[in-house]
Amino acid sequence: MENFKLKLVLSLLAGVVFSFIFIIIAFAVPVKDNQNIVIVKPKGKLEQVSQSAKER
C-alpha cells in the first residue's frame, strides 16, 4: 500500500512540474505580430520639431 501511495504522489508531483514548465514556456515564447507599422513623414517644420521631441 505504501508503494501505491508513493507512486500516486510522485505522479501528481510530476504532473504539476510539467504543467508549470509548459506555462513558463507559453509566457517565454513571443507571439509573432504581423502588423505593419506605417510611419508618416512630418510635412512641416512644427511636425518635425514635434517628432524629434517624441523620439528623445
C-alpha positions, 0 to 999 in steps of 0.5 A: 500500500505504501508503494501505491501511495508513493507512486500516486504522489510522485505522479501528481508531483510530476504532473504539476512540474510539467504543467508549470514548465509548459506555462513558463514556456507559453509566457517565454515564447513571443507571439509573432505580430504581423502588423505593419507599422506605417510611419508618416513623414512630418510635412512641416517644420512644427511636425518635425520639431514635434517628432524629434521631441517624441523620439528623445 
